[in-house]
Amino acid sequence: LTDVPAAVQLCAYRVVQESLTNAIKHAPGAIVAVRVTGTEHVLRVAVETTGSTRTEAEPDSGGLGLAGIRTRVAAAGGRVRIGSTPAGWLVEAELPVQEGVRW
């Protein structure tokens, strides 16, 4: 993966930024792993928090938060999965790096 459009780079950055902010806010002291992988067609960003106590039913704090991640990823033509895992919390986005990528 060598040529990622600037808009996709910014989207991936914002997904990681918001995910880390949420981890600090909702799971202080938890272990957070950020993985960025890709192919010539797709950039994948995953932020996994181990030890998070947040649930999907908790209200957002009024910021853009998870809704902002969903909106950004959709605007970039990607897809996102957000939710609890057996060990904590996961935010995972797949962003197309080439036109014509279809899900």
Phi and psi in degrees as a GROMACS rama.xvg file:
@    title "Ramachandran Plot"
@    xaxis  label "Phi"
@    yaxis  label "Psi"
@TYPE xy
-121.482  -28.798  THR-2
-122.737  85.6606  ASP-3
-98.9081  124.943  VAL-4
-56.8127  147.411  PRO-5
-56.5965  -38.9151  ALA-6
-64.2935  -36.7736  ALA-7
-71.5188  -40.3472  VAL-8
-58.889  -45.517  GLN-9
-64.0934  -42.3477  LEU-10
-60.3981  -47.3061  CYS-11
-60.8671  -42.8122  ALA-12
-58.9143  -46.3395  TYR-13
-66.3926  -35.8333  ARG-14
-62.2715  -46.6932  VAL-15
-64.9429  -44.8871  VAL-16
-57.9915  -50.7497  GLN-17
-66.5885  -37.8998  GLU-18
-63.7364  -42.0685  SER-19
-67.1093  -39.1645  LEU-20
-60.4433  -44.6532  THR-21
-63.9121  -39.6565  ASN-22
-62.4864  -43.4231  ALA-23
-63.6174  -42.3311  ILE-24
-71.8348  -44.6894  LYS-25
-102.515  -14.004  HIS-26
-143.844  57.9874  ALA-27
-58.1133  135.406  PRO-28
86.1145  -6.53125  GLY-29
-72.2728  160.758  ALA-30
-85.7739  131.227  ILE-31
-122.954  129.209  VAL-32
-117.338  131.834  ALA-33
-114.567  125.763  VAL-34
-123.982  130.456  ARG-35
-124.4  119.271  VAL-36
-134.807  167.571  THR-37
-170.968  170.245  GLY-38
-126.009  -173.666  THR-39
-69.4164  -13.2531  GLU-40
-108.973  -29.55  HIS-41
-138.076  137.279  VAL-42
-104.63  126.664  LEU-43
-111.526  132.967  ARG-44
-126.066  126.047  VAL-45
-131.353  131.498  ALA-46
-123.94  114.165  VAL-47
-116.281  127.962  GLU-48
-108.583  126.181  THR-49
-102.372  121.538  THR-50
103.715  7.10239  GLY-51
-67.714  144.144  SER-52
-109.092  -0.579793  THR-53
-69.1829  144.353  ARG-54
-121.674  161.515  THR-55
-63.1297  -22.416  GLU-56
-78.5543  -14.0828  ALA-57
-68.164  138.419  GLU-58
-70.699  150.261  PRO-59
-73.8225  160.145  ASP-60
-83.4154  4.01248  SER-61
104.319  -14.6719  GLY-62
-82.237  -173.635  GLY-63
-72.7935  -37.19  LEU-64
43.6627  -135.121  GLY-65
-65.6785  -36.4884  LEU-66
-62.4157  -37.7462  ALA-67
-64.2594  -39.6578  GLY-68
-62.0542  -47.9371  ILE-69
-58.9763  -43.6268  ARG-70
-64.7494  -46.3543  THR-71
-60.6982  -47.1768  ARG-72
-65.2359  -42.0758  VAL-73
-62.9133  -40.8576  ALA-74
-64.1662  -28.7347  ALA-75
-84.4529  -0.569009  ALA-76
83.7463  15.1597  GLY-77
-102.503  -168.643  GLY-78
-136.889  155.66  ARG-79
-138.473  146.573  VAL-80
-124.6  128.053  ARG-81
-134.89  131.197  ILE-82
168.097  178.057  GLY-83
-76.9867  153.908  SER-84
-125.011  170.111  THR-85
-57.7325  -27.613  PRO-86
-102.659  -10.2035  ALA-87
167.486  -113.766  GLY-88
-144.049  144.9  TRP-89
-135.708  133.301  LEU-90
-120.378  121.246  VAL-91
-134.69  125.322  GLU-92
-122.823  142.175  ALA-93
-119.743  122.107  GLU-94
-120.841  128.933  LEU-95
-71.6375  136.853  PRO-96
-106.529  -3.70518  VAL-97
-132.111  144.49  GLN-98
-63.1534  146.706  GLU-99
93.2037  -3.19764  GLY-100
-71.2851  127.657  VAL-101
-120.687  141.222  ARG-102
